[in-house]
């Protein structure tokens, strides 16, 4: 399986981290909220989602899921890095990419060559180029893979998606992501 980092432990990030670890991947999830990280590290979910507490507990007990407030630690040796950060609506109605840009700046120099950064946040078309420019690294790829999780059925939506959207400037990264997602979901 793969080494995966998830940056952001909100609704999308936590669901992504727990589900990917339950599929056998080694997942490191980070968030700037240290109180949230403390709670998650003890197996207490910060959101309600039917079945999440059991998956969280079993993933922690297996050692496949770990939490931290250190993004650099999270991405160390990661094959895939999922950015699951807020993109609040700005004054002009456009998505505010500040959190994504800041995370990319922070983790760029800590990414291993060949890793794939996956943007799961709600962002406009073309945002992979913005993330790439903030990583300051040419030996990694950026892929957009927006989420379609509904509150109350996020686990089911993750394991049984009605659609997968994958986009990138790199056809090789797109194919690798597609292959990984389809293989993971076939389990």
C-alpha positions in Angstrom: 0.0 0.0 0.0 1.0 3.7 0.1 2.2 6.3 2.5 -0.4 9.1 2.5 -0.5 12.5 4.1 -3.8 14.4 4.6 -3.4 18.1 5.4 -6.6 19.3 7.2 -8.7 17.2 9.6 -12.1 18.8 8.9 -15.0 17.0 7.4 -13.3 16.0 4.1 -9.9 15.5 5.6 -10.9 13.4 8.5 -13.2 11.2 6.3 -10.4 10.9 3.7 -7.7 10.0 6.3 -9.9 7.4 8.1 -11.2 5.8 4.9 -7.7 5.6 3.2 -6.2 4.1 6.4 -9.0 1.5 6.6 -8.0 0.4 3.1 -4.5 -0.5 4.4 -2.6 2.7 3.7 -0.3 4.3 6.2 -1.8 7.7 6.8 -0.5 10.8 8.6 -3.2 13.5 9.1 -2.3 17.0 10.2 -4.2 20.0 11.2 -3.3 23.4 12.8 -5.9 22.9 15.6 -3.9 21.1 18.2 -7.0 20.5 20.4 -8.6 18.7 17.5 -5.5 16.6 16.9 -5.4 15.6 20.6 -9.0 14.5 20.5 -8.6 12.5 17.3 -5.4 10.9 18.6 -7.4 9.4 21.4 -10.1 8.1 19.0 -12.7 10.7 19.6 -14.2 12.0 16.3 -14.6 15.7 15.9 -17.6 15.2 13.5 -20.6 12.9 13.6 -20.7 10.4 10.8 -22.2 7.0 11.2 -19.5 4.4 11.5 -16.6 6.9 11.6 -15.8 6.2 15.3 -15.3 2.5 14.7 -13.1 3.1 11.6 -11.1 5.8 13.5 -10.6 3.5 16.4 -9.5 0.5 14.4 -7.2 2.6 12.2 -5.5 4.0 15.3 -5.2 0.6 16.9 -3.6 -0.8 13.8 -1.0 2.0 13.7 -2.0 2.9 10.1 -3.4 6.3 11.1 -1.5 9.0 13.1 -2.4 12.6 13.8 -0.1 15.6 14.3 -0.2 19.4 14.0 3.1 19.2 12.0 2.5 19.3 8.2 6.1 18.7 7.5 6.1 15.5 9.5 2.9 14.4 7.8 4.3 14.7 4.2 7.6 13.1 5.0 8.0 10.1 2.7 4.4 10.4 1.4 3.5 9.0 -2.0 0.3 11.0 -2.1 -0.5 14.3 -0.2 -4.2 15.2 0.0 -4.9 18.9 0.6 -8.3 19.1 2.4 -8.3 22.7 3.4 -11.1 25.3 3.6 -11.6 27.6 0.6 -14.1 30.1 2.0 -15.9 32.5 -0.4 -14.0 35.8 -0.8 -15.5 39.2 -1.0 -15.8 38.9 -4.8 -17.5 35.5 -4.6 -14.4 33.5 -5.6 -12.8 30.8 -3.6 -10.1 32.1 -1.2 -7.1 29.9 -1.8 -5.0 31.3 1.0 -5.0 28.1 3.2 -4.0 26.0 0.2 -1.3 28.4 -0.9 0.1 28.6 2.7 0.1 24.8 3.0 1.8 24.3 -0.4 4.5 26.9 0.6 5.1 25.0 3.9 5.3 21.5 2.6 7.0 22.0 -0.8 10.6 21.5 0.2 9.6 18.5 2.3 8.0 16.4 -0.4 9.8 13.4 -1.8 10.5 13.4 -5.5 7.7 11.8 -7.5 5.0 12.4 -4.9 1.6 13.5 -6.0 -0.2 16.4 -4.3 -4.0 15.9 -4.5 -6.2 18.9 -4.1 -9.5 17.8 -2.6 -10.6 21.3 -1.7 -13.3 23.1 -3.6 -11.3 25.2 -6.0 -11.7 26.7 -9.5 -10.5 25.1 -12.6 -6.8 25.7 -13.1 -5.9 25.7 -9.4 -3.4 22.9 -9.9 -1.1 25.5 -11.5 -1.5 27.7 -8.4 -0.6 24.9 -6.1 2.4 24.0 -8.3 3.7 27.5 -8.2 3.5 27.6 -4.3 5.3 24.2 -3.9 8.4 25.6 -5.6 9.3 22.0 -6.6 9.4 20.6 -10.1 9.8 16.9 -9.3 6.2 16.4 -7.9 2.8 16.5 -9.6 -0.4 18.2 -8.6 -3.8 16.6 -9.3 -7.2 17.9 -8.6 -9.7 15.4 -7.2 -12.7 17.3 -5.8 -14.8 15.6 -3.2 -18.5 14.8 -3.4 -19.2 13.8 0.2 -22.5 14.5 1.8 -22.8 15.0 5.5 -24.4 12.0 7.1 -23.3 9.6 4.3 -19.7 10.6 3.8 -18.3 7.1 4.4 -20.7 5.5 2.0 -20.0 8.3 -0.6 -16.3 7.7 -0.2 -16.4 3.9 -0.6 -19.2 4.0 -3.3 -18.7 7.2 -5.3 -21.2 7.9 -8.0 -18.4 9.8 -9.9 -14.7 10.5 -9.7 -13.2 13.6 -11.1 -9.4 13.7 -11.7 -7.6 16.5 -13.5 -4.0 17.6 -13.9 -1.6 19.2 -16.3 0.3 15.9 -16.1 -1.3 13.0 -17.9 1.1 10.6 -16.1 0.0 11.9 -12.7 -3.7 11.7 -13.8 -3.3 8.1 -14.8 -1.4 7.2 -11.6 -4.2 8.8 -9.5 -6.9 7.1 -11.5 -5.2 3.7 -11.2 -4.7 4.2 -7.4 -8.3 5.4 -6.8 -9.9 2.6 -8.8 -7.6 -0.1 -7.2 -8.4 1.3 -3.7 -12.1 1.3 -4.3 -12.2 -2.1 -5.8 -11.2 -3.6 -2.4 
